Amino acid sequence: MLKVTPKVTRLINYIRDIEEGKLQIPTFQRDFVWGKKEKLELFESLKLGYPIGSLLFWKPNDTFFVKEEIGPYRVPARVQNEQYLYILDGFQRLSTLFGCLINPDNTELQRNEVERVKEFAIYYDLIAEEFTFSRSATTEITFIPVNTLIDTYAFLDYGERLRSTLTDRALASELIDRARTLSSSILDYELPSIEIVGGSIEDAVDIFSRINSKGAKISPDWMVSALTYNQEHNFRLGTEIDRLLFQLKEYNFEKIKRELVLQCIQSAFGKYYFDEKVAGLVKKSNFIPVAIRTLESIVRAVAFLFEELLVIDSKLLPYSSQLIFLTYFFNEVPQPTHFQLKKLKYWFWVTTYSGYFTIYSLSKQRLAFNQFKEFITDPDVDMIFNDKPGTPFIVSEFPKTIYFGSVRAKALVLFLLNKGNDFTPINAANVDELKIYYLLENHQIPEGVVPMISYTPDQSDAEVVQTKHRDLSYMFDSPNFPDYAERFLLSDQMRNLYQIGDFQGILLSRKDLMLYHESQFVQSLGLVF
């Protein structure tokens, strides 16, 4: 039975509960990431009495491993039969408040003193009336440590030292009054929280998503991290996905959704992701090794997309499902043959131009996934599922605009990139990013689009890369025009039209040329253009 109880209590009570181990940080929580700016802003909100959001605590049916480091302090985990709550929402805020407000001289908790001084020793400048970090080893007497503000005896001692140090008694009294007012603001500050008792991690995720004060969402990998954290193997899925996304920066794929990564892992067990329930998968004894292998295969799949098909940015990926299929392939075949790579490229172009994952329902995508799997073990199997055998797929019309929410527009950009590179592979180490230029100024339409690979400095086409405009019409006057014409689908006819200022004619001529080459390409795939 799930019980949800809202409450409001003073901030210092939460600090005391953390010190006593009544509030614990589950290991599936993300790492502490707040910098000095966020910490100072938090204390400024306390001073002004502004709300800092609610907290979310949970006492589940099951137990999880917990972090023993909270801020610079080490808070030992409580034994299983003792009463405590997990902090679900508010980890960054509570870690900051706990690390800064606990008086290191009045606690038995072990601490990292270097970290405390560097990251959590916040002072209030009574003269400037602002929070700050100390900028020197010796701090001026008018800088009061925030942990002194909530410690009665330390506060009285500070007042005596201030009076004895300052010769201006009126100023000393004024500053003490300021400190007393700030102390009252923090001591009296009340903070709302919601306690969840009972239920599963799925329940906690659902409740968090519904009532989180900032409207934040927990990604599904958060739940899996909770269910699969393994202290012996130091495995936390959320952290592993963080590492993966950092690794994918090399391929400009760091912005893929975390849910997509999880779907790749789900599908790695042999069924398409929507047929595999996470709660059941994580109970499998091989979940961790399969997950780790899949994350490695995602890197191989992205490298294949980038280097073999010039998908040099995740926004160019036509369908997220393509990454799921390819990841499954590289899970099963880490070192594919030349024949298999050729077939994979054929599969990619067909699924892109046919609208494969748009025209098929989820049930038919399941059949497509199963047929794709069969190809891996039997190369004679057609890897392209067709629910109407003998009827070729039809390519939709030429795009009216170029934006990366359109699969058809992505297909055209990818074709132009590959055509300009003579459909040869590239080396990711030499590539910087995708550039979208247009042939003529103020004509940003598909007929004029010129997608281009931006290479690292030692690989750059200087004349193209150094242009300050998206207008590439200078190529018509360049002595390198024959090379540009080959790479970017230009012609002598367009060059002549440029000389007489017939810009509309240039665009119509280029569209005809683009249609001709694109139609030749897709027809070679067996599609109807």
Legacy VTK file of the C-alpha trace (Angstrom):
# vtk DataFile Version 3.0
C-alpha trace
ASCII
DATASET POLYDATA
POINTS 529 float
0.000 0.000 0.000
1.479 3.338 -1.094
1.200 6.225 1.375
2.028 9.819 0.378
2.323 12.427 3.147
3.091 16.152 2.603
4.678 18.081 5.443
6.483 21.340 6.196
9.365 21.552 8.649
12.259 23.840 9.484
15.377 23.602 7.386
17.598 22.863 10.383
15.570 19.726 11.105
16.521 18.312 7.715
20.175 19.114 8.426
19.947 17.290 11.765
18.230 14.275 10.141
21.028 13.944 7.577
23.682 14.140 10.304
21.910 11.415 12.256
21.526 9.213 9.182
17.749 9.483 9.004
17.961 10.797 5.440
20.136 8.796 3.053
21.342 9.327 -0.533
20.663 6.241 -2.693
23.578 5.318 -4.934
21.414 5.544 -8.034
21.281 9.315 -7.556
23.333 11.363 -10.001
26.623 12.730 -8.687
26.768 16.100 -6.974
27.339 18.688 -9.716
26.518 22.091 -8.271
29.202 24.760 -8.577
29.888 27.801 -6.432
27.403 29.976 -8.330
24.453 27.671 -7.611
25.443 27.386 -3.949
25.609 31.149 -3.454
22.273 31.640 -5.222
20.674 29.055 -2.929
21.759 30.959 0.185
20.626 34.247 -1.328
17.150 32.701 -1.736
17.168 31.652 1.934
18.120 35.181 2.990
15.254 36.701 0.971
12.771 34.055 2.071
12.222 32.837 -1.468
10.958 29.271 -1.997
13.644 26.807 -3.099
11.301 23.997 -4.124
9.995 20.990 -2.255
11.855 17.845 -1.268
10.847 14.288 -2.030
11.656 11.426 0.359
10.893 7.750 0.029
10.728 4.703 2.266
10.363 1.827 -0.218
9.512 -1.803 0.272
13.036 -2.698 -0.847
16.411 -1.339 0.215
19.185 0.083 -1.944
22.827 0.866 -1.447
23.475 4.402 -0.256
26.170 7.035 -0.712
28.128 7.716 2.445
29.531 11.039 1.211
27.186 14.007 1.505
28.961 17.242 0.709
32.432 17.034 2.294
31.177 14.799 5.123
30.950 11.047 5.498
27.608 9.912 6.893
27.717 6.158 7.608
24.812 4.120 6.266
22.287 2.938 8.790
21.621 -0.752 9.280
18.681 -2.169 7.400
16.177 -2.369 10.268
16.614 1.265 11.312
14.129 3.860 10.101
15.380 6.196 7.389
14.217 7.778 4.145
15.883 8.035 0.761
16.263 11.484 -0.803
14.682 11.319 -4.257
14.464 15.015 -5.112
16.536 17.716 -3.433
19.932 15.999 -3.414
21.835 19.006 -4.816
20.110 21.456 -2.473
20.415 19.341 0.672
24.042 18.432 -0.034
24.850 22.129 -0.363
22.982 23.134 2.784
24.366 20.248 4.825
27.949 20.765 3.656
27.838 24.486 4.373
25.762 24.681 7.569
27.261 21.881 9.665
29.838 23.348 12.033
32.977 21.202 11.542
33.987 21.880 15.161
30.723 20.478 16.541
30.236 17.220 14.669
31.715 13.770 15.012
31.367 13.111 11.280
34.536 12.505 9.328
35.177 14.996 6.540
37.413 15.961 3.660
38.694 19.263 5.051
40.319 20.367 1.813
37.030 19.903 -0.053
35.050 21.578 2.734
37.205 24.700 2.694
37.311 24.901 -1.084
33.700 24.059 -1.988
31.519 24.518 1.109
33.067 27.242 3.267
30.604 30.027 2.466
30.731 33.325 4.344
28.385 36.277 4.588
30.059 39.633 4.064
28.311 41.807 6.641
29.614 45.006 5.042
28.625 44.247 1.430
25.649 42.141 2.613
26.324 39.283 0.233
27.373 35.645 0.385
30.846 34.759 -0.804
33.622 32.197 -0.693
36.751 33.266 1.165
39.426 34.568 -1.191
42.305 34.124 1.239
43.527 31.881 4.030
42.798 34.575 6.614
39.251 35.894 6.471
38.251 39.346 7.665
36.304 39.529 10.911
33.322 41.026 9.051
32.948 37.761 7.091
30.809 35.406 9.183
30.791 31.662 8.283
27.260 30.541 7.445
27.615 27.550 9.766
28.015 30.028 12.645
24.576 31.515 11.867
22.712 28.446 13.102
25.042 27.539 15.998
24.019 29.546 19.074
27.291 29.284 20.998
29.426 29.869 17.899
27.295 32.914 17.064
27.745 34.407 20.551
31.478 33.805 20.358
31.619 35.488 16.938
29.754 38.538 18.311
32.270 38.936 21.124
35.225 38.707 18.741
33.630 41.229 16.373
33.077 43.752 19.199
36.613 43.311 20.493
38.146 43.688 17.034
36.252 46.714 15.703
36.969 50.053 17.348
33.761 51.533 15.959
31.199 50.185 18.464
28.221 51.538 16.518
29.370 49.712 13.398
29.952 46.538 15.395
26.395 46.672 16.781
24.944 47.278 13.333
26.839 44.346 11.862
25.786 42.035 14.678
22.156 43.063 14.089
22.578 42.169 10.406
24.027 38.796 11.345
21.193 38.183 13.847
18.556 38.993 11.219
20.182 36.622 8.724
20.498 33.943 11.405
16.759 34.186 12.136
15.958 33.939 8.419
17.815 30.648 8.115
16.762 29.193 11.495
13.092 29.965 10.831
13.145 28.940 7.159
10.555 26.216 6.497
10.810 23.800 3.655
8.008 21.587 2.282
8.568 17.922 1.613
6.618 14.885 0.502
7.225 11.470 2.039
6.366 8.332 0.106
6.100 5.152 2.154
5.907 1.791 0.429
5.685 0.975 -3.226
8.236 0.072 -5.866
10.806 2.125 -7.707
8.306 2.395 -10.593
5.837 4.036 -8.179
8.485 6.473 -6.991
9.383 7.467 -10.545
5.745 8.029 -11.439
5.083 10.133 -8.343
8.255 12.159 -8.869
7.249 12.923 -12.444
3.816 14.096 -11.368
4.612 16.283 -8.377
8.171 17.509 -8.916
8.007 21.263 -8.310
10.221 22.086 -11.296
8.378 19.870 -13.721
11.479 17.727 -14.164
11.224 14.217 -15.486
13.156 11.154 -14.435
14.440 9.318 -17.480
13.786 5.557 -17.493
17.476 4.802 -16.963
17.096 6.405 -13.509
14.707 3.619 -12.585
16.988 0.966 -14.057
19.915 2.429 -12.128
17.923 1.956 -8.949
17.042 -1.622 -9.782
20.439 -2.713 -11.091
22.988 -0.905 -8.957
25.657 -3.442 -8.146
28.176 -2.436 -5.506
30.433 -5.406 -6.198
30.764 -4.492 -9.893
30.405 -0.739 -9.235
27.744 -0.679 -11.951
25.222 2.125 -12.170
23.493 2.401 -15.517
22.945 6.161 -15.292
26.677 6.725 -14.854
27.511 4.330 -17.689
25.163 6.236 -20.014
26.833 9.495 -18.969
30.171 7.985 -20.010
28.727 6.762 -23.291
27.324 10.162 -24.217
30.671 11.759 -23.444
32.370 9.192 -25.680
29.893 9.939 -28.483
30.976 13.592 -28.586
33.646 12.501 -31.051
30.824 11.684 -33.472
28.526 14.632 -32.588
26.057 12.095 -31.158
26.190 13.155 -27.515
22.654 14.584 -27.722
20.841 11.324 -28.420
18.129 10.643 -25.869
18.939 8.490 -22.883
15.695 6.621 -23.504
17.076 5.536 -26.887
20.141 4.057 -25.200
17.875 2.117 -22.858
15.804 0.885 -25.823
18.985 -0.430 -27.434
19.725 -2.375 -24.247
16.188 -3.736 -24.067
16.356 -4.906 -27.690
19.726 -6.561 -27.071
17.912 -9.395 -25.310
16.347 -10.502 -28.592
12.953 -8.827 -28.661
12.138 -5.368 -29.959
12.271 -2.931 -27.043
8.519 -2.455 -26.551
8.174 -6.213 -25.982
10.742 -6.208 -23.172
9.711 -4.839 -19.778
12.559 -3.257 -17.876
11.449 -4.632 -14.512
11.769 -8.162 -15.863
15.065 -7.630 -17.696
16.954 -6.257 -14.720
16.286 -9.462 -12.812
18.221 -11.479 -15.374
21.615 -12.621 -14.143
23.242 -11.421 -17.370
21.725 -7.931 -17.413
24.935 -6.116 -16.486
27.215 -7.829 -19.063
24.586 -7.443 -21.796
24.126 -3.770 -20.946
27.880 -3.128 -20.995
28.289 -4.959 -24.315
25.391 -2.989 -25.793
26.883 0.343 -24.789
30.068 -0.696 -26.599
28.011 -1.705 -29.639
26.262 1.678 -29.691
29.678 3.275 -30.175
30.421 0.878 -33.056
27.012 1.558 -34.620
27.464 5.331 -34.366
30.968 5.084 -35.820
29.503 3.092 -38.739
26.805 5.710 -39.324
29.347 8.519 -39.132
32.183 7.115 -41.194
30.402 4.893 -43.711
27.209 6.904 -44.268
28.296 10.422 -43.270
25.670 10.771 -40.567
28.062 13.245 -38.965
25.586 14.607 -36.435
22.810 12.918 -34.472
20.303 15.414 -35.892
20.955 13.804 -39.289
19.888 10.339 -38.097
16.599 9.700 -39.932
15.093 7.296 -37.371
16.127 6.451 -33.834
15.012 2.876 -34.556
17.846 2.600 -37.070
20.304 2.914 -34.202
18.445 0.185 -32.277
18.681 -2.226 -35.233
22.324 -1.397 -35.931
23.291 -1.728 -32.274
21.739 -5.184 -32.198
23.741 -6.105 -35.311
27.049 -4.956 -33.809
26.187 -6.767 -30.594
26.032 -9.990 -32.573
28.730 -9.148 -35.131
31.408 -6.906 -33.590
33.685 -7.305 -36.633
31.461 -7.424 -39.763
32.716 -8.452 -43.177
32.855 -6.136 -46.183
29.749 -7.889 -47.536
27.832 -7.302 -44.288
28.828 -3.623 -44.183
27.652 -3.210 -47.774
24.307 -4.811 -46.893
23.965 -2.589 -43.811
24.457 0.522 -45.926
21.872 -0.754 -48.400
19.452 -1.375 -45.497
20.059 2.136 -44.134
19.319 3.881 -47.437
16.204 1.796 -48.124
14.745 2.317 -44.641
15.522 6.033 -44.880
14.071 6.755 -48.309
11.070 4.431 -47.960
9.833 5.957 -44.709
10.202 2.441 -43.300
9.641 3.304 -39.639
6.809 5.690 -40.454
4.687 3.476 -42.687
4.933 0.456 -40.401
2.991 0.027 -37.167
4.772 -1.229 -34.057
3.554 -4.767 -34.724
5.099 -4.678 -38.203
8.270 -3.105 -36.846
8.477 -6.191 -34.633
8.351 -8.362 -37.759
10.965 -6.140 -39.398
13.243 -6.558 -36.380
12.861 -10.329 -36.433
13.632 -10.488 -40.152
16.680 -8.265 -39.612
17.863 -10.695 -36.934
17.476 -13.623 -39.314
19.775 -11.944 -41.821
22.533 -11.857 -39.204
22.590 -15.656 -38.997
21.592 -16.328 -42.614
22.964 -13.900 -45.256
20.516 -15.275 -47.830
17.589 -13.761 -45.899
16.381 -10.395 -47.206
17.066 -7.968 -44.369
14.317 -5.604 -45.603
10.859 -6.554 -44.377
8.096 -5.872 -46.899
4.514 -6.548 -45.910
3.581 -6.446 -49.619
6.102 -8.732 -51.292
6.792 -7.773 -54.896
5.583 -4.203 -54.390
8.480 -1.746 -54.235
8.632 1.046 -51.685
7.824 4.543 -52.932
9.955 7.585 -52.156
8.060 10.707 -51.119
8.327 13.930 -53.106
11.245 16.339 -53.055
11.235 18.242 -49.725
9.791 21.736 -49.677
12.049 22.845 -46.813
15.224 21.691 -45.153
14.774 21.145 -41.439
16.009 18.250 -39.388
12.615 17.156 -38.154
11.863 15.846 -41.651
13.161 12.411 -42.624
12.840 13.295 -46.308
14.966 16.423 -45.815
17.562 14.397 -43.905
17.632 11.871 -46.747
18.378 14.618 -49.270
21.127 16.151 -47.112
22.717 12.739 -46.549
22.561 11.951 -50.252
24.234 15.252 -51.138
26.951 14.691 -48.541
27.678 11.186 -49.776
27.439 12.175 -53.447
29.894 15.021 -52.857
32.262 12.574 -51.202
31.828 9.983 -54.000
30.159 7.623 -51.486
33.498 6.885 -49.825
34.072 6.497 -46.070
35.585 9.247 -43.930
37.722 9.236 -40.803
35.949 10.641 -37.751
39.247 11.918 -36.377
39.505 14.352 -39.321
35.956 15.694 -39.097
34.659 18.598 -37.056
30.968 19.188 -37.777
28.148 19.496 -40.287
27.800 22.820 -42.101
24.698 23.828 -44.030
25.356 26.489 -46.667
23.185 27.793 -49.486
24.263 28.475 -53.027
22.615 31.897 -53.245
21.979 34.504 -50.572
18.338 34.782 -49.420
17.442 31.553 -51.228
17.450 29.087 -48.331
15.421 26.388 -50.048
16.218 22.746 -50.888
17.168 23.678 -54.457
20.048 25.739 -53.097
21.170 23.716 -50.091
24.864 22.758 -50.010
25.602 20.506 -46.989
29.271 20.282 -46.234
31.627 18.477 -43.895
33.716 20.818 -41.783
37.104 19.206 -41.313
39.690 19.810 -38.625
42.148 22.602 -39.514
44.802 20.452 -41.152
42.129 18.836 -43.354
40.133 21.930 -44.279
39.125 23.214 -47.680
40.277 26.717 -46.776
38.279 28.597 -49.401
34.996 27.033 -48.314
35.566 26.949 -44.567
36.786 30.528 -44.324
33.785 32.061 -46.055
31.877 34.314 -43.668
28.536 33.859 -45.407
26.202 30.995 -46.109
26.151 32.203 -49.728
28.508 30.056 -51.834
27.912 31.761 -55.167
31.599 32.706 -55.217
32.229 29.186 -56.485
30.897 30.199 -59.915
33.817 32.650 -60.279
36.423 30.352 -58.757
39.161 28.700 -60.879
38.230 25.561 -58.909
34.727 25.562 -60.386
35.118 22.155 -62.136
35.920 20.562 -58.759
33.040 22.351 -57.045
30.679 21.360 -59.849
31.528 17.691 -59.315
31.193 17.865 -55.543
28.134 20.078 -55.170
26.002 19.329 -58.252
26.674 22.477 -60.242
26.881 22.856 -64.037
28.211 25.136 -66.757
24.617 26.116 -67.493
24.231 27.404 -63.921
27.512 29.255 -64.242
26.261 31.009 -67.399
22.981 31.878 -65.685
24.949 33.346 -62.779
26.819 35.655 -65.165
23.556 37.189 -66.379
21.995 37.318 -62.882
19.281 34.702 -63.501
19.220 33.328 -59.972
15.814 31.670 -60.308
17.090 29.857 -63.368
20.106 28.616 -61.408
17.897 27.121 -58.710
15.535 25.457 -61.188
18.491 24.015 -63.093
20.088 22.718 -59.902
16.844 21.141 -58.745
16.630 19.242 -62.032
20.208 18.044 -61.554
19.548 17.026 -57.934
16.384 15.163 -58.925
18.206 13.326 -61.691
21.069 12.100 -59.512
18.877 11.328 -56.512
16.400 9.385 -58.650
19.235 7.375 -60.194
20.484 6.522 -56.731
17.179 5.464 -55.173
16.189 3.472 -58.235
19.454 1.549 -57.862
18.112 0.553 -54.433
14.952 -0.853 -56.008
12.732 2.028 -54.892
10.206 3.992 -56.933
11.150 7.667 -57.099
LINES 1 530
529 0 1 2 3 4 5 6 7 8 9 10 11 12 13 14 15 16 17 18 19 20 21 22 23 24 25 26 27 28 29 30 31 32 33 34 35 36 37 38 39 40 41 42 43 44 45 46 47 48 49 50 51 52 53 54 55 56 57 58 59 60 61 62 63 64 65 66 67 68 69 70 71 72 73 74 75 76 77 78 79 80 81 82 83 84 85 86 87 88 89 90 91 92 93 94 95 96 97 98 99 100 101 102 103 104 105 106 107 108 109 110 111 112 113 114 115 116 117 118 119 120 121 122 123 124 125 126 127 128 129 130 131 132 133 134 135 136 137 138 139 140 141 142 143 144 145 146 147 148 149 150 151 152 153 154 155 156 157 158 159 160 161 162 163 164 165 166 167 168 169 170 171 172 173 174 175 176 177 178 179 180 181 182 183 184 185 186 187 188 189 190 191 192 193 194 195 196 197 198 199 200 201 202 203 204 205 206 207 208 209 210 211 212 213 214 215 216 217 218 219 220 221 222 223 224 225 226 227 228 229 230 231 232 233 234 235 236 237 238 239 240 241 242 243 244 245 246 247 248 249 250 251 252 253 254 255 256 257 258 259 260 261 262 263 264 265 266 267 268 269 270 271 272 273 274 275 276 277 278 279 280 281 282 283 284 285 286 287 288 289 290 291 292 293 294 295 296 297 298 299 300 301 302 303 304 305 306 307 308 309 310 311 312 313 314 315 316 317 318 319 320 321 322 323 324 325 326 327 328 329 330 331 332 333 334 335 336 337 338 339 340 341 342 343 344 345 346 347 348 349 350 351 352 353 354 355 356 357 358 359 360 361 362 363 364 365 366 367 368 369 370 371 372 373 374 375 376 377 378 379 380 381 382 383 384 385 386 387 388 389 390 391 392 393 394 395 396 397 398 399 400 401 402 403 404 405 406 407 408 409 410 411 412 413 414 415 416 417 418 419 420 421 422 423 424 425 426 427 428 429 430 431 432 433 434 435 436 437 438 439 440 441 442 443 444 445 446 447 448 449 450 451 452 453 454 455 456 457 458 459 460 461 462 463 464 465 466 467 468 469 470 471 472 473 474 475 476 477 478 479 480 481 482 483 484 485 486 487 488 489 490 491 492 493 494 495 496 497 498 499 500 501 502 503 504 505 506 507 508 509 510 511 512 513 514 515 516 517 518 519 520 521 522 523 524 525 526 527 528
